[in-house]
């Protein structure tokens, strides 16, 4: 199942934690909030995959729009444009709770070319 915004594919969200998370249930993954010039979009984690390498825990997340958890009736606008993801100054945040410090979070999108968007921890 592919997630797209105006033909721009949401490839994955990648999280790098400093340390080795041996129990993935100790990590709480939330949603990604995207905004650009007043336009917004929310993506929830559909599935996650974990690898441990070189003292770091890497988590790759597949994302999807979840209208049940984040309904339009509760103020979620879903009006961000695909071009915002490719060339806009997108603000992105992700909720993650973990005892391990977050080193880096990146959102990868593709629409003719692939772009990594820096994401801040919420």
MARBA-3410 file (N, C-alpha, C, O; in Angstrom, 1 decimal):
122
0.8,-1.2,0.0,0.0,0.0,0.0,0.9,1.2,0.0,1.7,1.4,0.9 ~ 0.7,2.1,-1.0,1.5,3.3,-1.1,0.7,4.5,-0.6,-0.5,4.6,-0.8 ~ 1.4,5.3,0.1,0.8,6.6,0.6,1.4,7.7,-0.3,2.6,7.8,-0.5 ~ 0.5,8.5,-0.8,0.9,9.6,-1.7,0.1,10.9,-1.4,-1.0,10.8,-0.8 ~ 0.7,12.0,-1.6,0.1,13.3,-1.6,0.3,13.9,-3.0,1.4,14.3,-3.3
-0.8,14.1,-3.7,-0.6,14.7,-5.1,0.5,14.0,-5.9,1.3,14.7,-6.5 ~ 0.5,12.7,-6.0,1.5,12.0,-6.8,2.9,12.0,-6.2,3.8,11.6,-6.9 ~ 3.1,12.6,-5.0,4.4,12.5,-4.3,4.3,11.4,-3.3,3.5,11.4,-2.4 ~ 5.1,10.4,-3.5,5.1,9.2,-2.7,5.8,9.4,-1.4,6.9,9.9,-1.3 ~ 5.2,9.0,-0.3,5.8,9.0,1.0,6.5,7.7,1.2,5.9,6.6,1.3
7.8,7.7,1.1,8.6,6.4,1.1,8.7,5.8,2.5,8.3,4.7,2.7 ~ 9.2,6.6,3.5,9.4,6.1,4.8,9.8,7.2,5.8,10.3,8.3,5.3 ~ 9.6,6.9,7.0,10.2,7.8,8.1,11.3,6.9,8.7,11.1,5.8,9.1 ~ 12.5,7.5,8.9,13.6,6.7,9.5,14.1,7.5,10.7,14.4,8.7,10.7 ~ 14.2,6.7,11.8,14.6,7.2,13.1,15.9,6.5,13.5,16.1,5.3,13.3
16.9,7.3,14.0,18.1,6.7,14.5,18.2,7.1,16.0,18.2,8.2,16.4 ~ 18.3,6.0,16.8,18.5,6.2,18.3,19.9,5.8,18.7,20.5,4.9,18.2 ~ 20.4,6.6,19.6,21.7,6.3,20.2,21.6,5.2,21.2,21.1,5.5,22.3 ~ 22.1,4.0,21.0,22.0,2.9,21.9,21.2,1.8,21.2,20.7,1.9,20.2 ~ 21.2,0.6,22.0,20.6,-0.6,21.4,19.3,-0.9,22.2,19.3,-1.2,23.3
18.2,-0.7,21.4,16.8,-1.0,22.0,16.6,-2.5,21.8,16.2,-2.9,20.7 ~ 16.7,-3.3,22.8,16.5,-4.7,22.7,15.0,-5.0,22.8,14.6,-6.1,22.3 ~ 14.2,-4.2,23.3,12.7,-4.4,23.4,12.0,-3.3,22.7,11.9,-2.2,23.3 ~ 11.5,-3.6,21.5,10.9,-2.5,20.7,9.6,-2.0,21.3,9.2,-0.9,21.1 ~ 9.0,-2.8,22.2,7.8,-2.3,22.9,8.1,-1.1,23.9,7.1,-0.5,24.3
9.3,-0.9,24.2,9.7,0.2,25.0,9.7,1.5,24.3,10.0,2.6,24.9 ~ 9.5,1.5,23.0,9.5,2.7,22.1,8.1,2.9,21.7,7.5,2.1,21.0 ~ 7.6,4.1,21.9,6.3,4.5,21.6,6.4,5.4,20.3,7.0,6.5,20.4 ~ 5.8,5.0,19.2,5.8,5.7,18.0,4.5,6.3,17.7,3.5,5.7,17.8 ~ 4.5,7.6,17.4,3.2,8.3,17.2,3.0,8.7,15.8,3.1,7.8,14.9
2.6,9.9,15.5,2.3,10.4,14.2,3.3,11.5,13.7,4.0,12.1,14.5 ~ 3.3,11.7,12.4,4.1,12.7,11.8,3.2,13.9,11.4,2.2,13.7,10.8 ~ 3.5,15.1,11.9,2.7,16.3,11.6,3.6,17.1,10.6,4.7,17.5,10.9 ~ 2.9,17.4,9.5,3.6,18.2,8.4,2.8,19.5,8.2,1.6,19.5,8.2 ~ 3.6,20.6,8.0,2.9,21.9,7.8,3.8,22.7,6.9,5.1,22.7,6.9
3.2,23.5,6.0,3.9,24.5,5.2,2.9,25.6,4.8,1.9,25.3,4.2 ~ 3.3,26.8,5.2,2.5,28.0,4.9,1.0,27.8,5.2,0.1,28.2,4.4 ~ 0.7,27.3,6.4,-0.6,27.1,6.9,-1.3,25.8,6.4,-2.4,25.5,6.9 ~ -0.7,25.1,5.5,-1.3,23.8,5.0,-0.8,22.7,5.9,0.4,22.8,6.4 ~ -1.6,21.7,6.1,-1.2,20.6,7.1,-1.5,19.2,6.6,-2.3,19.1,5.6
-0.9,18.2,7.2,-1.2,16.8,6.9,-0.6,16.0,8.0,0.4,16.4,8.6 ~ -1.3,14.9,8.4,-0.9,14.1,9.5,-0.8,12.6,8.9,-1.7,12.2,8.2 ~ 0.3,12.0,9.2,0.5,10.6,8.8,0.8,9.8,10.1,1.5,10.2,10.9 ~ 0.2,8.6,10.1,0.4,7.7,11.3,1.3,6.5,10.9,1.3,6.2,9.7 ~ 1.9,6.0,11.9,2.8,4.8,11.6,1.9,3.6,11.4,1.1,3.2,12.2
2.0,3.0,10.2,1.3,1.7,9.9,2.0,0.5,10.3,1.5,-0.4,10.9 ~ 3.4,0.5,10.1,4.2,-0.6,10.5,5.6,-0.1,10.7,6.0,0.9,10.0 ~ 6.4,-0.7,11.6,7.8,-0.3,11.8,8.7,-1.5,11.8,8.3,-2.6,12.1 ~ 9.9,-1.3,11.4,11.0,-2.3,11.3,12.2,-1.8,12.1,12.6,-0.6,11.9 ~ 12.8,-2.6,12.9,14.0,-2.2,13.7,15.2,-3.1,13.3,15.1,-4.3,13.1
16.3,-2.4,13.3,17.6,-3.1,13.2,18.6,-2.4,14.2,18.5,-1.2,14.5 ~ 19.5,-3.2,14.7,20.5,-2.7,15.6,21.9,-2.9,14.9,22.2,-4.0,14.5 ~ 22.7,-1.8,14.9,24.0,-1.9,14.2,24.9,-0.8,14.8,24.5,0.3,14.9 ~ 26.1,-1.2,15.1,27.1,-0.3,15.6,26.7,0.6,16.8,27.2,1.7,16.8 ~ 25.9,0.0,17.7,25.6,0.8,18.8,24.4,1.7,18.6,24.0,2.5,19.5
23.7,1.6,17.5,22.6,2.5,17.2,21.4,1.6,16.9,21.5,0.5,16.3 ~ 20.2,2.1,17.2,18.9,1.4,16.8,18.3,2.2,15.7,18.1,3.4,15.8 ~ 18.1,1.5,14.6,17.5,2.2,13.4,16.0,1.7,13.3,15.8,0.5,13.3 ~ 15.1,2.6,13.1,13.7,2.2,13.0,13.2,2.8,11.7,13.3,4.1,11.5 ~ 12.6,2.0,10.8,12.0,2.5,9.6,10.5,2.3,9.7,10.1,1.2,10.1
9.8,3.4,9.4,8.3,3.3,9.6,7.6,3.5,8.2,8.0,4.4,7.5 ~ 6.6,2.7,8.0,5.7,2.9,6.8,4.6,3.8,7.4,4.1,3.5,8.5 ~ 4.2,4.8,6.6,3.2,5.7,7.1,1.9,5.7,6.2,1.9,5.3,5.1 ~ 0.8,6.1,6.8,-0.5,6.2,6.1,-1.3,7.3,6.8,-1.1,7.6,7.9 ~ -2.3,7.8,6.0,-3.3,8.7,6.5,-4.3,7.8,7.3,-4.7,6.8,6.8
-4.6,8.3,8.5,-5.5,7.6,9.4,-6.7,8.5,9.8,-6.6,9.2,10.8 ~ -7.8,8.5,9.0,-8.9,9.3,9.2,-9.7,9.0,10.5,-10.4,9.8,11.0 ~ -9.5,7.7,11.0,-10.2,7.4,12.2,-9.5,8.0,13.4,-10.2,8.5,14.3 ~ -8.2,8.0,13.5,-7.5,8.6,14.6,-7.4,10.1,14.5,-7.4,10.8,15.5 ~ -7.2,10.6,13.2,-7.1,12.1,13.0,-8.1,12.6,12.0,-7.8,12.9,10.9
-9.4,12.6,12.4,-10.5,13.0,11.5,-10.5,14.5,11.2,-10.1,15.3,12.0 ~ -11.0,14.8,10.0,-11.2,16.1,9.5,-12.1,16.9,10.5,-12.0,18.1,10.7 ~ -13.1,16.2,11.0,-14.1,16.8,11.9,-13.4,17.4,13.2,-14.0,18.2,13.8 ~ -12.2,16.9,13.5,-11.5,17.4,14.7,-10.5,18.4,14.3,-9.6,18.7,15.1 ~ -10.5,18.9,13.1,-9.6,20.0,12.8,-8.4,19.6,11.9,-7.6,20.5,11.6
-8.3,18.4,11.6,-7.1,18.0,10.7,-7.5,18.3,9.3,-8.5,17.8,8.7 ~ -6.6,19.2,8.7,-7.0,19.8,7.4,-6.6,18.9,6.1,-7.3,18.9,5.2 ~ -5.5,18.2,6.2,-5.1,17.4,5.0,-5.0,18.2,3.7,-5.4,17.7,2.7 ~ -4.5,19.4,3.8,-4.5,20.3,2.6,-3.0,20.6,2.1,-2.9,21.4,1.2 ~ -2.0,19.9,2.7,-0.7,20.1,2.3,-0.6,19.6,0.8,-1.2,18.6,0.5
0.2,20.2,0.0,0.4,19.8,-1.4,1.6,19.0,-1.6,2.6,19.2,-0.9 ~ 1.6,18.2,-2.6,2.8,17.4,-3.0,4.0,18.3,-3.2,5.1,17.9,-2.8 ~ 3.8,19.4,-3.9,4.9,20.3,-4.2,5.5,20.9,-2.9,6.7,21.2,-2.9 ~ 4.7,21.0,-1.9,5.3,21.5,-0.6,6.4,20.5,-0.1,7.4,20.9,0.4 ~ 6.1,19.2,-0.3,7.0,18.2,0.1,8.3,18.2,-0.7,9.4,17.9,-0.1
8.2,18.5,-1.9,9.4,18.5,-2.8,10.2,19.7,-2.8,11.5,19.7,-2.8 ~ 9.6,20.9,-2.7,10.4,22.1,-2.8,10.0,23.1,-1.7,10.7,24.2,-1.6 ~ 9.1,22.8,-0.9,8.7,23.8,0.1,9.5,23.7,1.4,10.3,22.8,1.6 ~ 9.3,24.7,2.3,9.9,24.7,3.6,9.0,24.0,4.6,8.3,24.7,5.3 ~ 9.0,22.7,4.5,8.1,21.9,5.3,8.6,21.8,6.8,9.7,21.4,7.0
7.7,22.1,7.7,8.0,21.8,9.1,7.4,20.4,9.4,6.3,20.1,9.1 ~ 8.2,19.6,10.0,7.8,18.2,10.3,8.2,17.8,11.7,9.3,18.1,12.1 ~ 7.3,17.2,12.4,7.6,16.7,13.7,7.0,15.3,13.9,6.0,15.0,13.2 ~ 7.6,14.6,14.8,7.2,13.2,15.0,7.2,12.9,16.5,8.2,13.2,17.2 ~ 6.1,12.3,17.0,6.1,11.9,18.4,6.8,10.5,18.5,6.4,9.6,17.9
7.8,10.5,19.4,8.4,9.2,19.7,8.9,9.4,21.2,9.4,10.4,21.6 ~ 8.5,8.3,21.9,9.0,8.2,23.3,9.9,7.0,23.5,9.5,5.9,23.2 ~ 11.1,7.3,24.0,12.1,6.2,24.1,13.1,6.7,25.2,13.3,7.9,25.4 ~ 13.6,5.7,25.9,14.6,6.0,26.9,16.0,6.3,26.2,16.8,7.0,26.8 ~ 16.1,5.9,24.9,17.3,6.2,24.2,17.2,7.5,23.5,16.1,7.9,23.0
18.3,8.3,23.5,18.2,9.6,22.8,18.1,9.5,21.3,18.6,8.6,20.7 ~ 17.3,10.4,20.7,17.1,10.4,19.3,18.3,11.2,18.6,18.6,12.3,19.0 ~ 18.9,10.5,17.7,20.0,11.1,17.0,19.5,11.9,15.8,19.9,13.0,15.5 ~ 18.6,11.3,15.0,18.1,11.9,13.8,16.8,11.2,13.4,16.6,10.0,13.6 ~ 15.9,12.1,12.8,14.7,11.6,12.2,14.5,12.2,10.8,14.7,13.4,10.7
14.3,11.4,9.8,14.1,11.9,8.4,12.9,11.3,7.8,12.6,10.1,8.0 ~ 12.2,12.1,7.0,11.1,11.6,6.2,11.6,11.6,4.7,12.1,12.6,4.2 ~ 11.4,10.5,4.0,11.8,10.4,2.7,10.6,10.4,1.7,9.6,9.6,1.9 ~ 10.6,11.3,0.7,9.5,11.4,-0.2,10.1,11.3,-1.6,11.3,11.6,-1.8 ~ 9.2,10.9,-2.6,9.7,10.9,-4.0,8.6,11.3,-4.9,7.5,10.9,-4.9
9.0,12.3,-5.8,8.1,12.7,-6.9,9.0,13.2,-8.0,9.1,14.4,-8.2 ~ 9.6,12.3,-8.8,10.5,12.7,-9.8,12.0,12.6,-9.3,12.9,12.3,-10.0 ~ 12.2,12.9,-8.0,13.4,12.8,-7.3,13.1,12.5,-5.9,12.0,12.7,-5.4 ~ 14.1,12.0,-5.2,13.9,11.7,-3.7,14.4,12.8,-2.9,15.5,13.3,-3.1 ~ 13.7,13.1,-1.9,14.1,14.2,-0.9,14.0,13.7,0.5,13.0,13.0,0.8
15.0,14.0,1.3,14.9,13.8,2.7,14.5,15.1,3.5,15.1,16.1,3.3 ~ 13.5,15.0,4.3,13.0,16.1,5.1,13.4,15.9,6.5,13.1,14.8,7.1 ~ 14.1,16.8,7.1,14.5,16.7,8.5,13.3,16.8,9.4,12.4,17.7,9.2 ~ 13.1,16.0,10.4,12.0,15.9,11.3,12.5,16.1,12.7,13.5,15.6,13.1 ~ 11.7,16.9,13.5,12.1,17.2,14.9,11.2,16.3,15.7,10.1,15.9,15.4
11.8,15.9,16.9,11.1,15.1,17.9,10.1,15.9,18.6,10.4,17.0,19.0 ~ 8.9,15.4,18.7,7.8,16.2,19.4,7.7,15.7,20.8,6.9,16.2,21.6
END
